[in-house]
Amino acid sequence: MNLFLGRKLELNRLARLRRLKKASLVVIKGRRRVGKSTLVEKFAKNKRLISLSGLPPASGMTGQKQRDEFGDQLCVQLGLPRASFSTWSDAFRFLGAQIGNEEVIVLLDEISWMGGLDPSFLGSLKTWWDQEANKKQGLILILCGSISTWIEKNILHSTGFVGRISLVLHLKPLSLLESVSFLRKKGFTGSVYEMLKILSVTGGIPWYLDLIDPKESADQNIYELCFEPASQLVNEFQTIFHDLFERKGESYRRILQRLIDGMKTQQEIRTLLKLEEGGSLSEYLRNLVAAGFISEHYQWSFKKGALGKQKLYRLSDCFLRFQLKYVEPYRELIEQGSYKKAATGKLPGWDSIIGFQLESLLLANREFIFHALGIDPTTVIRDNPFIQTATSRKKGCQIDYLIQLKMNSLMICEFKFSKNELSSSIIAELKEKYETLSIPRGFGKAISLFHIGGVSSKVEESSFLYRVVDLRDLLENSVSDGEMS
């Protein structure tokens, strides 16, 4: 990538390990394309870095081929004659002999690919770390990968690595402010609405943002990247699923398909998929959460502030949702070069898709919402999307985002993302939701509206609304002031 933005917290935590002057074992996990390797390269700037990456899954791949690639990459970087290893123990001992006791960062990238085919890999790595590597005071060994489920199972939750890991980083997409700043630094001069259109498709994934051509409009960029035959992102969806889930990819895809139009409980997903109780659904949902593709939203008791048993699952990855909703159904036309609606920004239901996508962006940027509402994060007891189930005594309702604060107060946040100005009719809609939400005696509630297309003067001046937040002004002012989350 040409640009690097944000990641200050992660860089500071890595820098702290260097100051300790002792061997450190670091795990970095995160979604494909989120910038894990780039973070390590930034951290290792002006330092000695040995970067070794596993080969992607392919027919005929073996543990020996992975070791051969390991040896080739290592020897090329060190300027040594080609070396071959029959075991991972030999490979790690050879690596240790080359780095000595000097300060060095060693990255084992895509570690699940590197060692997933050889059951001796993890044991050899652990033994090398225990017997040799952890005595090298200048060594920072970083294990990195996109398949979070493999890392969780084989490293983070493995008894073999208990007490050995100095730092775990779960790299998330760039924040909303960082993403807008990224586009501005690339030279994109479109409006905030145009930028939000781009972010509604790419999320805050740095690699996707770096593909944006600043001289083209949002619609042109989206068409070129997602709908033009052989473009850079047309096959990204299949690649992600093949790399992560291989033969089980279709089962995961079916779950995500059920979440494209909104949140659902596990039981609702099970019913839609016509699955019997038990089975693998719980495991699949856990894996999708670990991969960063869906998010869990617990419901809770207002009186006690305690989490309830029911969880809502949401497809929170903007890119995957866009692909499932708007690219996959038209794949044959796209491959033929016949799908031209996207080229003119005339995707069917575009206003609704950008609404869903931007809602996901905001829910991934809760501190941004707190700042917009003037809320001190330390006063927040619980916050999540919220569903009030209908009973014989109360009507049901769904709140886009609900914040419970100390002093028994609730903030209802509603997101209305239309490019057109919202008329005063929105007030009646919000009042109905406000009145439907049932709260305990002694509690208070208020409602705030987030929008991007402007509101009528009656909405702006309404005493009923606690806060009316125009994301266009907020984002422009925050980025121009140099604020970064």
JOSUL-V750272 format. One record per residue. N is the residue number from 1. RES is the residue in one letter. PSI is psi in whole degrees, -180 to 180 (* if undefined). D_FIRST is the distance of its C-alpha to the first C-alpha in Angstrom with 1 decimal. Layout:
# JOSUL-V750272
n=N res=RES psi=PSI d_first=D_FIRST
n=N res=RES psi=PSI d_first=D_FIRST
This chain:
# JOSUL-V750272
n=1 res=M psi=146 d_first=0.0
n=2 res=N psi=-28 d_first=3.8
n=3 res=L psi=146 d_first=5.6
n=4 res=F psi=126 d_first=7.3
n=5 res=L psi=144 d_first=10.5
n=6 res=G psi=-152 d_first=13.6
n=7 res=R psi=26 d_first=14.4
n=8 res=K psi=-42 d_first=17.2
n=9 res=L psi=-47 d_first=19.8
n=10 res=E psi=-42 d_first=18.0
n=11 res=L psi=-38 d_first=17.2
n=12 res=N psi=-39 d_first=20.8
n=13 res=R psi=-36 d_first=22.2
n=14 res=L psi=-40 d_first=20.5
n=15 res=A psi=-34 d_first=21.7
n=16 res=R psi=-37 d_first=25.2
n=17 res=L psi=-38 d_first=25.4
n=18 res=R psi=-38 d_first=24.9
n=19 res=R psi=-19 d_first=27.8
n=20 res=L psi=-18 d_first=30.0
n=21 res=K psi=45 d_first=30.3
n=22 res=K psi=159 d_first=30.8
n=23 res=A psi=137 d_first=29.2
n=24 res=S psi=140 d_first=26.9
n=25 res=L psi=121 d_first=25.8
n=26 res=V psi=141 d_first=22.9
n=27 res=V psi=127 d_first=21.8
n=28 res=I psi=123 d_first=18.5
n=29 res=K psi=164 d_first=18.7
n=30 res=G psi=165 d_first=17.0
n=31 res=R psi=151 d_first=16.2
n=32 res=R psi=137 d_first=14.1
n=33 res=R psi=8 d_first=10.5
n=34 res=V psi=-11 d_first=11.2
n=35 res=G psi=27 d_first=8.9
n=36 res=K psi=-51 d_first=11.7
n=37 res=S psi=-37 d_first=10.5
n=38 res=T psi=-38 d_first=7.7
n=39 res=L psi=-45 d_first=10.7
n=40 res=V psi=-41 d_first=12.8
n=41 res=E psi=-40 d_first=10.8
n=42 res=K psi=-45 d_first=11.0
n=43 res=F psi=-35 d_first=14.6
n=44 res=A psi=5 d_first=15.4
n=45 res=K psi=131 d_first=14.4
n=46 res=N psi=18 d_first=17.7
n=47 res=K psi=166 d_first=19.2
n=48 res=R psi=125 d_first=20.1
n=49 res=L psi=130 d_first=17.8
n=50 res=I psi=114 d_first=19.0
n=51 res=S psi=118 d_first=16.6
n=52 res=L psi=128 d_first=18.5
n=53 res=S psi=142 d_first=17.6
n=54 res=G psi=155 d_first=20.2
n=55 res=L psi=143 d_first=20.7
n=56 res=P psi=158 d_first=20.4
n=57 res=P psi=138 d_first=23.8
n=58 res=A psi=159 d_first=25.8
n=59 res=S psi=131 d_first=29.5
n=60 res=G psi=3 d_first=31.2
n=61 res=M psi=140 d_first=28.7
n=62 res=T psi=167 d_first=30.6
n=63 res=G psi=-34 d_first=30.3
n=64 res=Q psi=-39 d_first=31.3
n=65 res=K psi=-37 d_first=28.5
n=66 res=Q psi=-41 d_first=26.0
n=67 res=R psi=-39 d_first=27.9
n=68 res=D psi=-42 d_first=27.8
n=69 res=E psi=-41 d_first=24.1
n=70 res=F psi=-49 d_first=23.9
n=71 res=G psi=-42 d_first=26.3
n=72 res=D psi=-47 d_first=24.6
n=73 res=Q psi=-43 d_first=21.1
n=74 res=L psi=-47 d_first=23.0
n=75 res=C psi=-35 d_first=25.3
n=76 res=V psi=-45 d_first=22.7
n=77 res=Q psi=-31 d_first=20.8
n=78 res=L psi=-3 d_first=24.2
n=79 res=G psi=37 d_first=25.8
n=80 res=L psi=159 d_first=28.6
n=81 res=P psi=152 d_first=30.6
n=82 res=R psi=137 d_first=29.6
n=83 res=A psi=146 d_first=30.9
n=84 res=S psi=143 d_first=31.9
n=85 res=F psi=136 d_first=32.9
n=86 res=S psi=-17 d_first=35.4
n=87 res=T psi=159 d_first=34.6
n=88 res=W psi=-29 d_first=31.7
n=89 res=S psi=-44 d_first=34.1
n=90 res=D psi=-41 d_first=34.2
n=91 res=A psi=-45 d_first=30.4
n=92 res=F psi=-37 d_first=29.9
n=93 res=R psi=-38 d_first=32.9
n=94 res=F psi=-43 d_first=31.4
n=95 res=L psi=-46 d_first=28.1
n=96 res=G psi=-36 d_first=30.2
n=97 res=A psi=-28 d_first=32.2
n=98 res=Q psi=-26 d_first=29.3
n=99 res=I psi=-17 d_first=27.8
n=100 res=G psi=-143 d_first=31.2
n=101 res=N psi=9 d_first=31.5
n=102 res=E psi=167 d_first=28.8
n=103 res=E psi=122 d_first=25.9
n=104 res=V psi=146 d_first=23.1
n=105 res=I psi=124 d_first=20.4
n=106 res=V psi=122 d_first=20.6
n=107 res=L psi=121 d_first=18.1
n=108 res=L psi=97 d_first=19.7
n=109 res=D psi=151 d_first=16.9
n=110 res=E psi=57 d_first=18.1
n=111 res=I psi=-28 d_first=21.5
n=112 res=S psi=-34 d_first=23.4
n=113 res=W psi=-42 d_first=22.8
n=114 res=M psi=-45 d_first=23.6
n=115 res=G psi=0 d_first=26.9
n=116 res=G psi=-22 d_first=27.9
n=117 res=L psi=-5 d_first=30.2
n=118 res=D psi=112 d_first=32.2
n=119 res=P psi=-14 d_first=34.3
n=120 res=S psi=-8 d_first=34.7
n=121 res=F psi=-54 d_first=31.0
n=122 res=L psi=-40 d_first=31.1
n=123 res=G psi=-40 d_first=34.5
n=124 res=S psi=-40 d_first=33.5
n=125 res=L psi=-46 d_first=30.4
n=126 res=K psi=-46 d_first=32.7
n=127 res=T psi=-43 d_first=35.4
n=128 res=W psi=-41 d_first=33.2
n=129 res=W psi=-46 d_first=31.8
n=130 res=D psi=-42 d_first=35.4
n=131 res=Q psi=-25 d_first=37.1
n=132 res=E psi=-56 d_first=34.7
n=133 res=A psi=-40 d_first=31.2
n=134 res=N psi=-2 d_first=32.2
n=135 res=K psi=-6 d_first=34.4
n=136 res=K psi=102 d_first=31.6
n=137 res=Q psi=-25 d_first=31.2
n=138 res=G psi=7 d_first=27.9
n=139 res=L psi=129 d_first=26.1
n=140 res=I psi=110 d_first=23.5
n=141 res=L psi=120 d_first=23.1
n=142 res=I psi=123 d_first=20.3
n=143 res=L psi=124 d_first=20.8
n=144 res=C psi=145 d_first=18.0
n=145 res=G psi=159 d_first=18.0
n=146 res=S psi=-19 d_first=17.6
n=147 res=I psi=86 d_first=21.3
n=148 res=S psi=-33 d_first=22.6
n=149 res=T psi=-38 d_first=26.2
n=150 res=W psi=-43 d_first=26.3
n=151 res=I psi=-43 d_first=25.1
n=152 res=E psi=-49 d_first=27.6
n=153 res=K psi=-45 d_first=30.4
n=154 res=N psi=-17 d_first=30.0
n=155 res=I psi=-60 d_first=28.7
n=156 res=L psi=-35 d_first=28.9
n=157 res=H psi=15 d_first=32.3
n=158 res=S psi=133 d_first=33.6
n=159 res=T psi=-25 d_first=36.6
n=160 res=G psi=-25 d_first=35.3
n=161 res=F psi=7 d_first=32.5
n=162 res=V psi=131 d_first=34.4
n=163 res=G psi=0 d_first=34.4
n=164 res=R psi=-20 d_first=31.9
n=165 res=I psi=124 d_first=28.6
n=166 res=S psi=-31 d_first=27.8
n=167 res=L psi=136 d_first=24.9
n=168 res=V psi=124 d_first=23.5
n=169 res=L psi=126 d_first=20.3
n=170 res=H psi=102 d_first=19.8
n=171 res=L psi=123 d_first=16.3
n=172 res=K psi=166 d_first=16.7
n=173 res=P psi=160 d_first=14.7
n=174 res=L psi=149 d_first=14.0
n=175 res=S psi=169 d_first=17.4
n=176 res=L psi=-46 d_first=18.8
n=177 res=L psi=-41 d_first=18.7
n=178 res=E psi=-38 d_first=15.2
n=179 res=S psi=-44 d_first=14.1
n=180 res=V psi=-42 d_first=16.4
n=181 res=S psi=-40 d_first=15.2
n=182 res=F psi=-48 d_first=11.5
n=183 res=L psi=-40 d_first=13.0
n=184 res=R psi=-42 d_first=15.3
n=185 res=K psi=-26 d_first=12.9
n=186 res=K psi=-13 d_first=11.3
n=187 res=G psi=10 d_first=14.9
n=188 res=F psi=122 d_first=16.2
n=189 res=T psi=8 d_first=19.9
n=190 res=G psi=172 d_first=21.5
n=191 res=S psi=169 d_first=23.7
n=192 res=V psi=-37 d_first=23.1
n=193 res=Y psi=-42 d_first=24.6
n=194 res=E psi=-43 d_first=22.1
n=195 res=M psi=-41 d_first=19.2
n=196 res=L psi=-31 d_first=21.0
n=197 res=K psi=-45 d_first=21.5
n=198 res=I psi=-45 d_first=17.8
n=199 res=L psi=-27 d_first=17.5
n=200 res=S psi=-21 d_first=20.6
n=201 res=V psi=-42 d_first=18.8
n=202 res=T psi=-18 d_first=15.3
n=203 res=G psi=-152 d_first=16.4
n=204 res=G psi=33 d_first=14.1
n=205 res=I psi=114 d_first=11.6
n=206 res=P psi=-41 d_first=8.0
n=207 res=W psi=-39 d_first=6.8
n=208 res=Y psi=-43 d_first=9.8
n=209 res=L psi=-33 d_first=9.6
n=210 res=D psi=-13 d_first=6.5
n=211 res=L psi=-9 d_first=9.0
n=212 res=I psi=131 d_first=11.7
n=213 res=D psi=113 d_first=13.5
n=214 res=P psi=-14 d_first=14.9
n=215 res=K psi=-4 d_first=18.0
n=216 res=E psi=159 d_first=19.0
n=217 res=S psi=171 d_first=20.9
n=218 res=A psi=-45 d_first=20.0
n=219 res=D psi=-41 d_first=22.4
n=220 res=Q psi=-43 d_first=21.1
n=221 res=N psi=-46 d_first=17.5
n=222 res=I psi=-42 d_first=19.0
n=223 res=Y psi=-49 d_first=21.2
n=224 res=E psi=-38 d_first=18.8
n=225 res=L psi=-32 d_first=16.4
n=226 res=C psi=-21 d_first=19.2
n=227 res=F psi=-15 d_first=22.4
n=228 res=E psi=130 d_first=22.1
n=229 res=P psi=136 d_first=23.2
n=230 res=A psi=18 d_first=20.6
n=231 res=S psi=172 d_first=17.7
n=232 res=Q psi=-24 d_first=14.4
n=233 res=L psi=-1 d_first=15.7
n=234 res=V psi=-40 d_first=19.4
n=235 res=N psi=8 d_first=19.7
n=236 res=E psi=-39 d_first=17.2
n=237 res=F psi=-49 d_first=20.2
n=238 res=Q psi=-37 d_first=22.3
n=239 res=T psi=-44 d_first=19.6
n=240 res=I psi=-48 d_first=19.2
n=241 res=F psi=-35 d_first=23.0
n=242 res=H psi=-45 d_first=23.7
n=243 res=D psi=-40 d_first=21.5
n=244 res=L psi=-42 d_first=22.9
n=245 res=F psi=-13 d_first=26.4
n=246 res=E psi=-118 d_first=27.4
n=247 res=R psi=-20 d_first=31.1
n=248 res=K psi=7 d_first=31.4
n=249 res=G psi=-38 d_first=28.6
n=250 res=E psi=-36 d_first=31.3
n=251 res=S psi=-42 d_first=32.9
n=252 res=Y psi=-39 d_first=29.8
n=253 res=R psi=-41 d_first=29.2
n=254 res=R psi=-36 d_first=32.8
n=255 res=I psi=-47 d_first=32.3
n=256 res=L psi=-36 d_first=29.3
n=257 res=Q psi=-34 d_first=31.3
n=258 res=R psi=-10 d_first=33.9
n=259 res=L psi=3 d_first=31.6
n=260 res=I psi=-29 d_first=30.0
n=261 res=D psi=15 d_first=32.8
n=262 res=G psi=172 d_first=33.1
n=263 res=M psi=150 d_first=33.8
n=264 res=K psi=155 d_first=36.3
n=265 res=T psi=168 d_first=38.2
n=266 res=Q psi=-39 d_first=38.2
n=267 res=Q psi=-38 d_first=41.7
n=268 res=E psi=-40 d_first=40.8
n=269 res=I psi=-44 d_first=38.0
n=270 res=R psi=-43 d_first=40.6
n=271 res=T psi=-45 d_first=43.1
n=272 res=L psi=-34 d_first=40.9
n=273 res=L psi=-5 d_first=39.9
n=274 res=K psi=48 d_first=43.6
n=275 res=L psi=148 d_first=43.0
n=276 res=E psi=163 d_first=45.8
n=277 res=E psi=151 d_first=45.7
n=278 res=G psi=-148 d_first=44.0
n=279 res=G psi=-157 d_first=41.7
n=280 res=S psi=3 d_first=38.0
n=281 res=L psi=-44 d_first=36.8
n=282 res=S psi=-43 d_first=36.5
n=283 res=E psi=-42 d_first=34.4
n=284 res=Y psi=-41 d_first=32.1
n=285 res=L psi=-43 d_first=31.6
n=286 res=R psi=-41 d_first=30.8
n=287 res=N psi=-38 d_first=28.2
n=288 res=L psi=-36 d_first=26.6
n=289 res=V psi=-46 d_first=26.6
n=290 res=A psi=-34 d_first=25.1
n=291 res=A psi=-11 d_first=22.3
n=292 res=G psi=13 d_first=21.5
n=293 res=F psi=-34 d_first=22.7
n=294 res=I psi=161 d_first=26.0
n=295 res=S psi=152 d_first=27.4
n=296 res=E psi=136 d_first=30.9
n=297 res=H psi=105 d_first=33.0
n=298 res=Y psi=143 d_first=36.3
n=299 res=Q psi=163 d_first=39.4
n=300 res=W psi=165 d_first=41.6
n=301 res=S psi=127 d_first=45.1
n=302 res=F psi=-43 d_first=45.5
n=303 res=K psi=-47 d_first=48.6
n=304 res=K psi=-19 d_first=47.3
n=305 res=G psi=10 d_first=43.5
n=306 res=A psi=143 d_first=43.3
n=307 res=L psi=141 d_first=40.9
n=308 res=G psi=-180 d_first=42.6
n=309 res=K psi=-29 d_first=42.4
n=310 res=Q psi=135 d_first=40.9
n=311 res=K psi=146 d_first=37.1
n=312 res=L psi=137 d_first=35.3
n=313 res=Y psi=136 d_first=32.3
n=314 res=R psi=136 d_first=29.6
n=315 res=L psi=100 d_first=26.8
n=316 res=S psi=-10 d_first=24.2
n=317 res=D psi=111 d_first=20.9
n=318 res=C psi=-44 d_first=20.5
n=319 res=F psi=-47 d_first=18.7
n=320 res=L psi=-40 d_first=21.3
n=321 res=R psi=-43 d_first=24.1
n=322 res=F psi=-43 d_first=23.1
n=323 res=Q psi=-47 d_first=22.8
n=324 res=L psi=-38 d_first=26.2
n=325 res=K psi=-38 d_first=27.9
n=326 res=Y psi=-14 d_first=26.8
n=327 res=V psi=-51 d_first=25.1
n=328 res=E psi=-42 d_first=27.1
n=329 res=P psi=-20 d_first=30.5
n=330 res=Y psi=21 d_first=29.8
n=331 res=R psi=-43 d_first=28.0
n=332 res=E psi=-42 d_first=30.8
n=333 res=L psi=-39 d_first=30.9
n=334 res=I psi=-46 d_first=27.1
n=335 res=E psi=-28 d_first=27.4
n=336 res=Q psi=-7 d_first=30.4
n=337 res=G psi=24 d_first=28.5
n=338 res=S psi=-4 d_first=31.3
n=339 res=Y psi=99 d_first=29.6
n=340 res=K psi=-5 d_first=29.3
n=341 res=K psi=-39 d_first=30.0
n=342 res=A psi=-26 d_first=26.4
n=343 res=A psi=-25 d_first=25.9
n=344 res=T psi=14 d_first=28.3
n=345 res=G psi=22 d_first=27.2
n=346 res=K psi=42 d_first=30.5
n=347 res=L psi=136 d_first=29.4
n=348 res=P psi=130 d_first=32.5
n=349 res=G psi=28 d_first=32.6
n=350 res=W psi=-39 d_first=29.4
n=351 res=D psi=-37 d_first=30.8
n=352 res=S psi=-36 d_first=31.5
n=353 res=I psi=-41 d_first=28.1
n=354 res=I psi=-31 d_first=26.3
n=355 res=G psi=-50 d_first=28.9
n=356 res=F psi=-44 d_first=28.3
n=357 res=Q psi=-44 d_first=24.5
n=358 res=L psi=-30 d_first=24.6
n=359 res=E psi=-42 d_first=27.2
n=360 res=S psi=-40 d_first=24.8
n=361 res=L psi=-45 d_first=22.2
n=362 res=L psi=-40 d_first=25.1
n=363 res=L psi=-21 d_first=26.5
n=364 res=A psi=0 d_first=23.2
n=365 res=N psi=62 d_first=23.5
n=366 res=R psi=-37 d_first=27.0
n=367 res=E psi=-32 d_first=26.9
n=368 res=F psi=-42 d_first=25.8
n=369 res=I psi=-45 d_first=29.0
n=370 res=F psi=-45 d_first=31.1
n=371 res=H psi=-44 d_first=30.1
n=372 res=A psi=-31 d_first=30.9
n=373 res=L psi=-1 d_first=34.3
n=374 res=G psi=33 d_first=35.1
n=375 res=I psi=131 d_first=35.4
n=376 res=D psi=118 d_first=35.3
n=377 res=P psi=-28 d_first=33.4
n=378 res=T psi=-13 d_first=36.1
n=379 res=T psi=-3 d_first=38.6
n=380 res=V psi=125 d_first=36.9
n=381 res=I psi=-51 d_first=38.9
n=382 res=R psi=152 d_first=37.2
n=383 res=D psi=135 d_first=34.7
n=384 res=N psi=163 d_first=33.7
n=385 res=P psi=149 d_first=34.3
n=386 res=F psi=136 d_first=38.1
n=387 res=I psi=125 d_first=40.6
n=388 res=Q psi=115 d_first=44.3
n=389 res=T psi=136 d_first=46.3
n=390 res=A psi=140 d_first=49.4
n=391 res=T psi=-177 d_first=52.7
n=392 res=S psi=-20 d_first=56.3
n=393 res=R psi=-13 d_first=56.1
n=394 res=K psi=152 d_first=52.8
n=395 res=K psi=159 d_first=50.5
n=396 res=G psi=155 d_first=46.9
n=397 res=C psi=159 d_first=43.9
n=398 res=Q psi=127 d_first=40.1
n=399 res=I psi=128 d_first=38.2
n=400 res=D psi=-45 d_first=34.6
n=401 res=Y psi=125 d_first=34.1
n=402 res=L psi=131 d_first=36.9
n=403 res=I psi=123 d_first=37.0
n=404 res=Q psi=125 d_first=40.0
n=405 res=L psi=165 d_first=40.7
n=406 res=K psi=166 d_first=43.3
n=407 res=M psi=24 d_first=46.7
n=408 res=N psi=47 d_first=46.8
n=409 res=S psi=147 d_first=44.7
n=410 res=L psi=133 d_first=42.3
n=411 res=M psi=116 d_first=39.6
n=412 res=I psi=123 d_first=39.1
n=413 res=C psi=124 d_first=35.8
n=414 res=E psi=136 d_first=35.6
n=415 res=F psi=120 d_first=32.6
n=416 res=K psi=101 d_first=33.6
n=417 res=F psi=88 d_first=30.8
n=418 res=S psi=144 d_first=32.4
n=419 res=K psi=-14 d_first=31.5
n=420 res=N psi=155 d_first=35.2
n=421 res=E psi=138 d_first=37.3
n=422 res=L psi=130 d_first=38.8
n=423 res=S psi=176 d_first=42.6
n=424 res=S psi=-14 d_first=45.1
n=425 res=S psi=-20 d_first=45.7
n=426 res=I psi=-27 d_first=42.7
n=427 res=I psi=-43 d_first=44.8
n=428 res=A psi=-40 d_first=47.4
n=429 res=E psi=-44 d_first=44.7
n=430 res=L psi=-36 d_first=43.3
n=431 res=K psi=-40 d_first=46.9
n=432 res=E psi=-43 d_first=47.7
n=433 res=K psi=-40 d_first=44.8
n=434 res=Y psi=-45 d_first=45.6
n=435 res=E psi=-27 d_first=49.3
n=436 res=T psi=-34 d_first=48.5
n=437 res=L psi=117 d_first=46.5
n=438 res=S psi=128 d_first=49.2
n=439 res=I psi=155 d_first=49.1
n=440 res=P psi=159 d_first=51.5
n=441 res=R psi=138 d_first=54.3
n=442 res=G psi=-4 d_first=53.3
n=443 res=F psi=153 d_first=49.6
n=444 res=G psi=161 d_first=48.2
n=445 res=K psi=152 d_first=45.4
n=446 res=A psi=163 d_first=43.5
n=447 res=I psi=138 d_first=41.1
n=448 res=S psi=149 d_first=38.0
n=449 res=L psi=128 d_first=36.3
n=450 res=F psi=135 d_first=32.6
n=451 res=H psi=169 d_first=32.0
n=452 res=I psi=-5 d_first=29.7
n=453 res=G psi=9 d_first=32.3
n=454 res=G psi=161 d_first=35.0
n=455 res=V psi=158 d_first=38.3
n=456 res=S psi=164 d_first=41.9
n=457 res=S psi=-32 d_first=43.8
n=458 res=K psi=-37 d_first=45.9
n=459 res=V psi=-45 d_first=42.9
n=460 res=E psi=-36 d_first=41.6
n=461 res=E psi=1 d_first=45.0
n=462 res=S psi=129 d_first=46.0
n=463 res=S psi=-13 d_first=47.4
n=464 res=F psi=-34 d_first=46.7
n=465 res=L psi=130 d_first=42.9
n=466 res=Y psi=-44 d_first=41.8
n=467 res=R psi=137 d_first=38.5
n=468 res=V psi=114 d_first=37.0
n=469 res=V psi=116 d_first=33.2
n=470 res=D psi=108 d_first=31.5
n=471 res=L psi=-27 d_first=27.7
n=472 res=R psi=-51 d_first=27.1
n=473 res=D psi=-43 d_first=28.8
n=474 res=L psi=-44 d_first=27.5
n=475 res=L psi=-44 d_first=23.8
n=476 res=E psi=-47 d_first=24.3
n=477 res=N psi=-41 d_first=26.4
n=478 res=S psi=-44 d_first=24.2
n=479 res=V psi=-41 d_first=21.1
n=480 res=S psi=-28 d_first=23.2
n=481 res=D psi=-5 d_first=24.9
n=482 res=G psi=16 d_first=21.8
n=483 res=E psi=133 d_first=22.6
n=484 res=M psi=138 d_first=19.9
n=485 res=S psi=* d_first=20.9
